[in-house]
Structures are given as C-alpha cells and as structure tokens.
Amino acid sequence: MFRTLSLAGATALGLVAAAAAETPEGAAASLDAFLDEFPDLGPGYAVVVVTADEVLMRRVQGERRAVSGDPMTTDTPIYIASQTKAYMGLLAARLDAEGVLPLDSRITDHWPDLQFPDGLDAADWTLRDLITHQVPIDVGIITTLEAYVGYVDPADYPRLIETHAVAREPGFEYDNLGYNIYGAILESVTGRSWQDWLDVHILDPLEMERTSARTSDFPINELSWGHHWVGEDVGWFEIRPKTDGMMQSAGGLVTSVDDMAMWLQLQLRGEGPEGSGITAEMVSTAQTGYVETHQQDRRNAAELRCSHYTLGWNVCDFEGHDFYVHGGGYTGIRTQMAFSPDLGVGIAAFSNSDNMTGWLTSRTINMYFQFLIEHETADRMRQIRIEQYPQRIQRYLDHRMEQRNSAMADESWGGWSWTPDAETLSAYAGRWTTGEPYLDIEIASVGPALVFNWGDMSASMVPAIPDLFGAQTSPFDDLYAFRFERDDAGEIVRLVRGEDVYTRAE
C-alpha cells in the first residue's frame, strides 16, 4: 500500500542496528527497523534525522492525500502547526538584533492606548513576554479567528482585546495569543506582514523553497492533506489544507522533510550559513529559556521533564541531556521536532492524520533518543509500542465514535426527525450578524441543503427539528447548534449560536 524511501546511513536488520546504536547512524538504523514493524502508518508518515552536517535518515512513506493516492515525498509541503512558533522566535530574535522590533519594547510602545482587563496594565508587558506565553490575558475571539476563520486586520487588534479579553492567572500558560499579537504589532509598526518578514529574513536566506506561510504558494495537489480515520467501513475522511487566511503567526507554516533537515541543522550549528545574516547571537537569543514552565511532572506532549520555554522551544531533560522540542497539532495532522545540542542530533516526525499516528510522532522521537543513549528500557519500550499500536488505534476510534454518537443522540436534537424541503430551508439563508463584523456568518441554500460560511470556515447544516440545525466541520469536531427564533408573526428573526445572538443583516 505504501511507497517507502529509506535513506538511513545503514540498512542492517534490527538486531545488528541495535548493536551500533551508540552512534547517531546506528540509532537511525534502529529507528528505521522499529518503524518497519508498524503495518499501517497511514495515510502518510515521515521522519528525518540529522547531525549538524549530515542527514542520517529520510524516511517517507504513504500518501499525502488518501483519496488521490498521491505519494508523500521528501519535498511535500506538510502543515506543522505550532512548530511555526520556533521560526517566529528566530525571526523575532533577528528583528531585535537589527533594531527593527526590540523584544524588550513594551506593548504600549506600539499601541499606547491599549487597555487590558481587570486592572492589568499593558505597559507592564514586553514583546518578549508575549512570545514566551507570559502576558496574563485570554482573547478567545482572536485565537479562534486566526486559526480557523481567516485574516484579522492588525488595526482591529486593540479593539478586540479591549472588548473581549479576560484576565487569567499570572505565569506561563501556553497558547497562541502572544504570537498572534506579536505578528499584529510587527505589521502595525512596519507595514509588512509577518509572512513577508519571515520569507525575507528566515526562509529565503536558508533556501527553504518548500516552506511557506502561504498554502497558495503551492498547487493544492502538491500539499499534504489532513485525515481522520473513521473505521474500515468509511476509511479516511480528508481535511482540506488551510487557506492563507487561516495561516497565522502561532501556527502557519508548511514545510518539507528536506527543508526540516536544514532547519534542524541550523539549530545544531548555532548559526545560519554564510551570507544568510542569521548570526550565532540571534540563534542563541532564540534558544535561551526565559520563563519557567513547571512541567517537571512530564504532563506534556514530549512526556519529559521540561523546565523552560525559549522563543518557540520547550527546554526539557532527556536522561541528563538538554532536549529542545516543539510539537504541532491541528485537525487531521500531528507533527513534532526536537534537537539535543550535547548529543549533536535533531529529528522530526510528521503524520498527516490525527489517529494514533499522531501519538506515534512523539514516541518516534523519544525512541530515537532511547536508541542513541542505549537506554536500559529501549528494547522493552520498542516492543510495547509495536504491540500496543493496533489496540490503541481501535480504542481511540471507539472513544471518538462514542463521543460523536453520544452528542448526536442528545435529546435536544429530537432524533434528527425533521426533513424540510429546499423551499423551507431557503427561509434561513442570508447574512447574520451580532454587531461584531468578525462574527458575521453567511448561510446559503445550496440545492437541498444549507451551508454556513464563517470567513474561510464552511460546513453543511443538518436539520434536526424545526428551526434547529447541527453542523460539524469534520466527523469528530464539536457538534455546533444553530437555533433560529421567530417573532409573533412566525418570521425568522434571530439565530442563537453558542453564546452569540445574531440578527439578519440589512
């Protein structure tokens, strides 16, 4: 079923590879043999292992899109979600060093009239605080719009913050907001988008030709799509790649296996190639831990004791070795990258599904390091993960299906018994508004169905009972209720969606 490219430094059998596992090359061969034991890492799975000067392993298998069968290759652009933060962190370090946007400038140096909620003072916080997750506010409308809906004008950020922000507990708390605000400030100050700055100062100097913050830079059939596994009867449900509008500064890059190899080698070398303008000082700034994360309990994606956050990396401990790691997750994809300066290696794993191949990305990385240091549990963990993988996939699918079925069986849906005709459905169509332009939605009558569009987000609306519809953007996403209300004359006048109340736009 899968096409596999395995370019590891050795092609020995697992037993032979294990004997040489004290070397980076031997550990790569052991990892290759480990992954060979999994019968189906679909639709596509990729791993790259590097030292500062060599690529030890490029393993690419399966399809970038299950429906078409197009193969995953080493130059397929794959969405890496929150790993974008590390690229933005290096960009921030460069712009700081070059005096374009100082990291220690205050938020109010750029938006002097900005007001925070509950007595918090925006002047107390710097841009460095923003991108190390220390500014104690939540603004759900911004993070939702940026990740799922579309472009938010930086000029609207202060208003959205003042209107919708809520205070949270002080201290480190990982989210997307700080990077979103940093990107908006960058564009406000310079008149150029974070995407343009990233191209000119990071991606172009490193010659990463298959990396971009805009999916439109590639034909859609060249991109890796996301996938849900929905069981043998249905197979893979595909998730279309993000639009440019959904590609945001906290999670807005696609990259290839080959480009990721160059990115990890930059981290290990500690500076960019000659002529790139990326200095050792910039890389050091980006790799410095600025805030304690208090994750020594291993309750994190890496399942390691993690102590600090840099400009886009978690700093963890792997059996006494410094370990820098960041993951990325989105509907239908899971990825992770890591490097260890003292061990001199970097590795990344990509899955274009979020079934248990998502679970395996982090375990792939941990297994490599276990092989590398010849950890006493490496062989046992190798066997456990191979044996448990099929059962984990099934348990995860069963859990998701149970949640989905439970949500649909809720009595509020009335058994999904209503079957209106096209003329009846057309009465619900139109533009609906709360008064906040970014929340406006368009409901369209498309043949015998209704479709809602919120920016770049779109989904079919399934009739449940009169005036109530349910919608999902994918099979395992939340089931959203659209409840319409009528006036005394029976005219449809309001729409309630969650906590938001809409009226028809004029």
C-alpha positions as CSV (number, residue, x, y, z in Angstrom):
1,M,0.0,0.0,0.0
2,F,2.8,2.4,0.9
3,R,5.8,3.6,-1.0
4,T,8.8,3.9,1.3
5,L,12.0,5.8,0.8
6,S,14.6,4.9,3.5
7,L,17.9,6.6,3.2
8,A,19.3,5.7,6.6
9,G,23.1,5.5,7.0
10,A,22.8,1.8,7.4
11,T,20.3,-0.8,6.3
12,A,21.2,-3.5,8.8
13,L,18.5,-5.7,10.4
14,G,17.1,-4.5,13.7
15,L,19.4,-6.8,15.8
16,V,22.5,-5.6,14.0
17,A,21.4,-2.0,14.2
18,A,20.8,-2.2,17.9
19,A,24.4,-3.2,18.4
20,A,25.6,0.0,16.8
21,A,23.1,2.2,18.5
22,E,25.6,4.2,20.4
23,T,26.3,6.2,17.2
24,P,23.7,8.6,15.6
25,E,23.9,6.4,12.5
26,G,23.2,3.3,14.4
27,A,20.3,4.8,16.3
28,A,18.8,5.9,12.9
29,A,19.1,2.3,11.7
30,S,17.4,1.1,14.9
31,L,14.6,3.6,14.4
32,D,14.2,2.6,10.8
33,A,13.8,-1.0,11.9
34,F,11.4,0.0,14.6
35,L,9.1,1.8,12.2
36,D,9.2,-1.1,9.8
37,E,7.3,-3.1,12.4
38,F,4.2,-0.9,12.0
39,P,2.0,-2.3,9.2
40,D,0.0,0.9,8.5
41,L,1.2,4.4,9.4
42,G,-1.3,6.0,7.1
43,P,-2.1,7.8,5.1
44,G,1.5,9.3,5.2
45,Y,4.3,9.3,7.7
46,A,7.8,10.9,7.5
47,V,10.9,11.1,9.7
48,V,14.1,12.9,9.2
49,V,17.2,12.6,11.4
50,V,20.3,14.9,11.2
51,T,23.6,15.9,12.7
52,A,24.9,19.4,12.1
53,D,26.5,18.3,8.8
54,E,24.7,15.1,7.7
55,V,21.2,13.8,7.0
56,L,21.2,10.3,8.6
57,M,17.7,9.3,7.7
58,R,14.9,10.5,5.4
59,R,12.0,8.1,5.7
60,V,8.9,9.0,3.8
61,Q,6.0,6.6,3.3
62,G,2.4,6.6,2.2
63,E,0.2,9.2,0.6
64,R,0.0,12.9,1.0
65,R,-3.7,12.6,0.2
66,A,-5.5,9.3,0.7
67,V,-8.3,9.9,-1.8
68,S,-6.0,10.6,-4.7
69,G,-3.2,8.2,-3.7
70,D,-0.5,10.8,-4.5
71,P,2.6,9.8,-2.7
72,M,4.2,11.7,0.2
73,T,7.8,12.7,-0.8
74,T,10.7,14.5,0.8
75,D,9.6,17.7,-0.8
76,T,5.9,17.5,0.0
77,P,4.8,20.6,2.0
78,I,3.3,19.4,5.3
79,Y,1.5,21.6,7.7
80,I,3.4,21.9,11.0
81,A,1.0,24.0,13.1
82,S,2.5,25.3,16.3
83,Q,6.1,24.5,15.3
84,T,5.7,27.8,13.5
85,K,6.5,29.4,16.8
86,A,10.1,28.4,16.7
87,Y,10.5,30.0,13.3
88,M,8.8,33.2,14.5
89,G,11.0,33.1,17.6
90,L,14.2,33.2,15.4
91,L,12.6,35.9,13.3
92,A,11.9,37.9,16.4
93,A,15.5,37.5,17.6
94,R,16.8,38.7,14.2
95,L,14.4,41.7,14.2
96,D,15.5,42.5,17.7
97,A,19.2,42.3,16.8
98,E,18.7,44.5,13.8
99,G,16.7,47.1,15.7
100,V,13.5,46.6,13.7
101,L,11.4,45.5,16.6
102,P,13.1,45.3,20.0
103,L,12.0,42.4,22.1
104,D,12.2,44.4,25.3
105,S,9.9,47.2,24.0
106,R,6.6,47.5,25.8
107,I,3.3,46.6,24.1
108,T,2.2,50.1,24.8
109,D,5.3,51.5,22.9
110,H,3.4,50.3,19.8
111,W,-0.2,50.6,20.9
112,P,-0.1,53.4,23.5
113,D,-3.8,53.5,24.2
114,L,-4.3,49.7,24.6
115,Q,-6.4,48.8,27.7
116,F,-6.1,45.4,29.4
117,P,-9.0,44.0,31.6
118,D,-9.3,43.8,35.4
119,G,-6.7,46.4,36.3
120,L,-3.9,44.8,34.3
121,D,-1.6,47.3,32.7
122,A,-0.5,46.6,29.1
123,A,2.6,48.8,29.8
124,D,3.9,46.1,32.2
125,W,4.5,43.6,29.4
126,T,7.1,43.3,26.6
127,L,7.1,41.6,23.2
128,R,9.5,39.0,24.7
129,D,6.7,38.3,27.3
130,L,4.2,37.9,24.5
131,I,6.2,35.2,22.7
132,T,7.1,33.3,25.9
133,H,3.5,33.0,26.9
134,Q,3.6,35.3,30.0
135,V,1.0,38.0,29.3
136,P,-1.9,37.0,31.5
137,I,-4.9,37.6,29.3
138,D,-7.1,35.4,27.1
139,V,-8.8,36.7,23.9
140,G,-10.6,33.7,22.5
141,I,-12.1,35.5,19.6
142,I,-8.6,36.4,18.2
143,T,-7.1,32.9,18.6
144,T,-10.2,31.3,17.1
145,L,-10.4,33.7,14.2
146,E,-6.7,33.4,13.3
147,A,-6.6,29.6,13.4
148,Y,-9.9,28.6,11.9
149,V,-11.7,31.5,10.2
150,G,-9.4,34.0,8.4
151,Y,-7.3,37.1,8.4
152,V,-7.7,39.6,11.3
153,D,-6.6,43.2,10.5
154,P,-3.9,44.2,12.9
155,A,-5.6,47.6,13.2
156,D,-8.5,45.8,14.9
157,Y,-6.4,44.0,17.5
158,P,-6.6,46.8,20.2
159,R,-10.4,47.0,19.9
160,L,-10.8,43.2,20.0
161,I,-8.5,43.0,23.0
162,E,-10.3,45.7,24.9
163,T,-13.7,44.3,24.1
164,H,-13.1,40.6,24.6
165,A,-10.0,40.0,26.7
166,V,-10.3,38.3,30.1
167,A,-7.6,38.1,32.7
168,R,-6.1,34.7,33.6
169,E,-3.8,33.6,36.4
170,P,-0.3,35.1,36.0
171,G,2.7,33.0,34.9
172,F,3.5,30.8,32.0
173,E,0.5,29.4,30.1
174,Y,1.0,28.1,26.6
175,D,-1.4,29.4,23.9
176,N,-1.4,31.1,20.5
177,L,-2.3,34.6,21.6
178,G,1.1,36.1,22.3
179,Y,2.4,35.1,18.9
180,N,-0.8,36.4,17.2
181,I,-0.3,39.8,19.0
182,Y,3.4,39.9,18.1
183,G,2.6,39.3,14.5
184,A,-0.1,42.1,14.5
185,I,2.3,44.5,16.2
186,L,5.0,43.7,13.6
187,E,2.7,44.5,10.8
188,S,1.3,47.7,12.5
189,V,4.9,49.0,13.1
190,T,6.5,48.1,9.8
191,G,3.6,47.9,7.3
192,R,4.8,44.5,6.3
193,S,3.1,41.2,7.3
194,W,4.9,38.6,9.4
195,Q,4.8,36.3,6.4
196,D,6.8,38.8,4.3
197,W,9.3,39.3,7.1
198,L,9.7,35.5,7.6
199,D,10.3,35.0,3.9
200,V,12.9,37.7,3.6
201,H,14.8,37.1,6.9
202,I,14.5,33.4,7.6
203,L,13.1,31.2,4.7
204,D,14.8,32.8,1.7
205,P,18.3,33.1,3.4
206,L,18.1,29.4,4.3
207,E,16.9,28.5,0.8
208,M,13.8,26.7,2.2
209,E,12.0,26.6,-1.1
210,R,9.3,24.1,0.1
211,T,8.5,26.0,3.2
212,S,5.9,28.8,3.3
213,A,3.4,30.6,5.4
214,R,1.0,30.7,2.5
215,T,-0.5,27.4,1.2
216,S,-1.3,29.3,-2.1
217,D,2.4,29.2,-2.9
218,F,1.9,25.5,-3.9
219,P,-0.7,23.8,-6.1
220,I,-3.2,22.2,-3.8
221,N,-2.5,18.7,-5.2
222,E,1.2,19.1,-4.0
223,L,0.2,19.8,-0.4
224,S,-0.3,17.1,2.2
225,W,-3.9,17.0,3.4
226,G,-5.1,16.1,6.9
227,H,-7.1,13.0,7.7
228,H,-9.3,11.3,10.3
229,W,-9.5,7.5,10.4
230,V,-13.3,6.7,10.6
231,G,-13.1,2.9,10.5
232,E,-12.9,0.2,7.9
233,D,-16.3,0.9,6.5
234,V,-15.7,4.5,5.8
235,G,-11.9,4.8,5.6
236,W,-10.1,8.1,5.7
237,F,-12.0,11.4,6.0
238,E,-9.9,14.1,4.4
239,I,-9.3,17.6,5.7
240,R,-8.6,20.2,3.1
241,P,-5.3,22.2,3.7
242,K,-5.7,25.6,5.4
243,T,-6.4,28.7,3.4
244,D,-3.9,31.5,3.5
245,G,-6.2,33.4,5.9
246,M,-6.0,30.6,8.4
247,M,-2.2,30.5,8.4
248,Q,-1.4,32.5,11.4
249,S,1.8,33.5,13.2
250,A,1.3,31.0,16.0
251,G,0.6,28.1,13.6
252,G,1.0,28.9,10.0
253,L,3.8,27.1,8.1
254,V,4.0,24.2,5.7
255,T,7.5,22.6,5.3
256,S,9.0,19.6,3.7
257,V,11.2,16.8,5.1
258,D,14.2,18.2,3.2
259,D,13.6,21.7,4.5
260,M,13.1,20.5,8.0
261,A,16.5,18.8,7.8
262,M,18.1,22.2,7.1
263,W,16.1,23.9,9.9
264,L,17.3,21.3,12.5
265,Q,20.9,21.6,11.2
266,L,20.7,25.3,11.8
267,Q,19.7,24.7,15.4
268,L,22.6,22.3,15.9
269,R,25.2,24.6,14.2
270,G,24.0,27.6,16.2
271,E,24.1,30.0,13.3
272,G,22.9,30.3,9.7
273,P,25.0,29.6,6.6
274,E,27.4,32.2,5.3
275,G,25.6,35.1,3.8
276,S,22.3,34.3,5.5
277,G,22.6,37.1,8.0
278,I,21.5,34.7,10.8
279,T,24.1,35.1,13.4
280,A,25.1,33.0,16.4
281,E,23.8,35.7,18.7
282,M,20.4,35.5,17.0
283,V,20.2,31.8,17.4
284,S,21.4,32.0,21.0
285,T,18.7,34.5,21.7
286,A,16.0,32.3,20.2
287,Q,17.3,29.2,22.1
288,T,17.6,30.9,25.5
289,G,15.0,29.9,28.2
290,Y,13.2,32.9,29.5
291,V,10.4,31.5,31.6
292,E,9.9,28.5,33.9
293,T,7.2,26.2,32.6
294,H,7.0,24.0,35.7
295,Q,6.4,20.8,33.7
296,Q,8.7,18.5,35.6
297,D,5.7,16.1,36.0
298,R,6.1,15.0,32.4
299,R,2.5,16.1,31.6
300,N,3.3,17.5,28.2
301,A,3.5,16.3,24.6
302,A,7.1,15.2,24.9
303,E,6.4,13.2,28.1
304,L,9.7,14.6,29.6
305,R,10.7,16.8,32.5
306,C,10.5,20.3,30.9
307,S,11.7,23.4,32.7
308,H,11.8,26.4,30.4
309,Y,10.3,28.0,27.3
310,T,12.5,29.9,24.8
311,L,11.4,31.9,21.8
312,G,9.5,28.9,20.4
313,W,11.1,25.8,22.0
314,N,10.4,23.8,25.2
315,V,13.6,23.0,27.0
316,C,13.4,19.5,28.5
317,D,15.7,16.9,30.0
318,F,16.3,13.6,28.3
319,E,18.2,11.4,30.8
320,G,20.6,14.3,31.6
321,H,20.8,15.7,28.1
322,D,19.4,19.1,27.0
323,F,16.4,18.5,24.8
324,Y,14.7,21.2,22.8
325,V,11.3,20.2,21.4
326,H,8.1,21.6,19.9
327,G,5.0,19.8,18.6
328,G,2.3,20.8,16.2
329,G,-1.3,19.6,16.1
330,Y,-4.4,20.5,14.1
331,T,-7.4,18.8,12.7
332,G,-6.0,15.8,10.8
333,I,-2.3,16.3,11.4
334,R,0.3,15.7,14.2
335,T,4.0,16.7,14.0
336,Q,6.9,17.1,16.3
337,M,10.6,18.3,16.1
338,A,13.4,18.1,18.5
339,F,17.2,18.5,18.8
340,S,19.8,17.9,21.5
341,P,22.9,20.2,21.4
342,D,25.1,18.0,23.5
343,L,24.1,14.8,21.7
344,G,24.5,16.6,18.4
345,V,21.4,15.3,16.7
346,G,18.0,16.6,15.6
347,I,14.9,14.7,14.5
348,A,11.4,15.5,13.2
349,A,8.3,13.3,12.7
350,F,5.3,14.1,10.5
351,S,1.9,12.4,10.4
352,N,-0.9,13.6,8.1
353,S,-3.6,12.0,10.3
354,D,-4.6,12.5,13.9
355,N,-5.4,8.9,14.7
356,M,-2.7,7.1,16.6
357,T,0.0,8.0,14.1
358,G,-0.3,11.3,16.0
359,W,0.5,9.5,19.2
360,L,3.5,7.8,17.4
361,T,5.2,11.1,16.3
362,S,6.4,11.9,19.8
363,R,7.2,8.3,20.6
364,T,9.2,8.1,17.3
365,I,11.4,10.9,18.6
366,N,11.7,9.5,22.1
367,M,12.6,6.1,20.7
368,Y,15.4,7.6,18.6
369,F,17.0,9.1,21.7
370,Q,16.5,6.0,23.7
371,F,18.3,4.0,21.0
372,L,21.0,6.7,20.8
373,I,21.9,6.6,24.5
374,E,21.3,2.9,24.8
375,H,18.7,3.4,27.4
376,E,18.0,0.3,29.5
377,T,14.3,0.3,28.7
378,A,14.8,0.9,24.9
379,D,14.1,-2.7,23.8
380,R,11.2,-3.1,26.2
381,M,9.6,0.1,25.1
382,R,10.2,-0.7,21.5
383,Q,8.2,-4.0,21.9
384,I,5.5,-2.4,23.9
385,R,4.8,0.3,21.4
386,I,4.8,-2.1,18.5
387,E,2.4,-4.5,20.3
388,Q,0.0,-1.8,21.6
389,Y,-0.3,0.3,18.5
390,P,-3.2,-1.6,16.8
391,Q,-5.1,-1.7,20.0
392,R,-4.5,2.0,20.7
393,I,-5.8,2.9,17.2
394,Q,-9.0,0.9,17.8
395,R,-9.5,2.3,21.3
396,Y,-9.0,5.8,20.1
397,L,-11.5,5.3,17.3
398,D,-14.0,3.7,19.6
399,H,-13.7,6.6,22.0
400,R,-14.2,9.2,19.3
401,M,-17.2,7.3,17.8
402,E,-18.7,7.0,21.3
403,Q,-18.4,10.8,21.9
404,R,-19.8,11.5,18.4
405,N,-22.7,9.2,18.8
406,S,-23.5,10.5,22.3
407,A,-23.5,14.1,21.1
408,M,-25.8,13.2,18.2
409,A,-28.1,11.2,20.5
410,D,-28.7,14.1,22.9
411,E,-32.5,14.6,23.3
412,S,-32.3,18.2,22.3
413,W,-31.8,17.1,18.7
414,G,-35.2,15.4,18.7
415,G,-33.9,12.3,16.9
416,W,-33.0,14.3,13.8
417,S,-36.5,13.7,12.6
418,W,-37.1,16.9,10.6
419,T,-36.8,16.7,6.7
420,P,-37.6,20.1,5.3
421,D,-37.7,20.7,1.6
422,A,-35.5,23.2,-0.3
423,E,-38.1,25.9,-0.2
424,T,-38.4,25.7,3.6
425,L,-34.6,25.8,4.0
426,S,-34.3,28.9,1.9
427,A,-36.0,30.9,4.6
428,Y,-33.0,30.5,6.8
429,A,-30.5,31.8,4.2
430,G,-28.9,35.2,4.4
431,R,-26.2,37.1,6.3
432,W,-26.4,37.1,10.0
433,T,-24.6,39.5,12.4
434,T,-24.0,40.1,16.1
435,G,-22.8,43.6,15.5
436,E,-19.2,42.3,15.6
437,P,-18.1,42.1,11.9
438,Y,-15.6,39.3,12.6
439,L,-18.5,37.1,13.8
440,D,-20.7,37.7,10.8
441,I,-21.8,34.5,9.1
442,E,-23.4,33.7,5.7
443,I,-26.0,30.9,5.4
444,A,-26.6,29.8,1.9
445,S,-29.2,27.5,0.4
446,V,-27.3,25.0,-1.8
447,G,-29.6,22.7,-3.6
448,P,-31.4,20.7,-0.9
449,A,-29.1,21.7,1.9
450,L,-27.9,24.7,4.0
451,V,-24.3,25.7,4.2
452,F,-22.9,28.1,6.7
453,N,-19.7,30.1,5.9
454,W,-17.8,32.0,8.6
455,G,-14.8,33.5,6.8
456,D,-12.9,30.6,5.3
457,M,-14.7,28.1,7.5
458,S,-17.6,26.2,5.9
459,A,-19.9,23.3,6.9
460,S,-23.2,21.8,6.0
461,M,-26.1,22.4,8.4
462,V,-28.1,19.2,9.1
463,P,-31.8,19.7,10.0
464,A,-32.7,18.3,13.5
465,I,-36.1,19.6,14.4
466,P,-37.9,22.7,13.1
467,D,-35.6,25.8,13.5
468,L,-32.7,23.7,14.9
469,F,-29.7,22.6,12.8
470,G,-26.4,20.9,13.7
471,A,-23.1,21.4,11.9
472,Q,-19.6,19.9,12.0
473,T,-16.6,20.8,10.0
474,S,-15.3,17.2,10.3
475,P,-16.7,13.9,11.8
476,F,-15.0,14.3,15.2
477,D,-15.3,18.1,15.7
478,D,-17.8,19.6,18.1
479,L,-21.4,19.5,17.0
480,Y,-22.5,23.1,16.8
481,A,-26.1,24.0,17.3
482,F,-27.8,26.7,15.1
483,R,-31.1,27.6,16.8
484,F,-33.4,30.0,15.0
485,E,-36.1,32.1,16.7
486,R,-39.3,33.6,15.3
487,D,-41.4,36.6,16.1
488,D,-45.1,36.6,16.9
489,A,-45.9,36.6,13.2
490,G,-43.8,33.5,12.6
491,E,-40.9,35.3,10.8
492,I,-37.4,34.1,11.5
493,V,-35.7,37.0,13.2
494,R,-32.9,35.6,15.4
495,L,-30.1,33.0,15.3
496,V,-28.5,31.7,18.5
497,R,-25.1,30.0,18.1
498,G,-23.4,29.2,21.4
499,E,-23.4,32.5,23.4
500,D,-23.8,34.6,20.3
501,V,-27.1,36.0,19.2
502,Y,-27.5,37.1,15.6
503,T,-30.0,39.1,13.7
504,R,-30.4,39.4,10.0
505,A,-28.1,41.9,8.4
506,E,-29.7,44.6,6.4
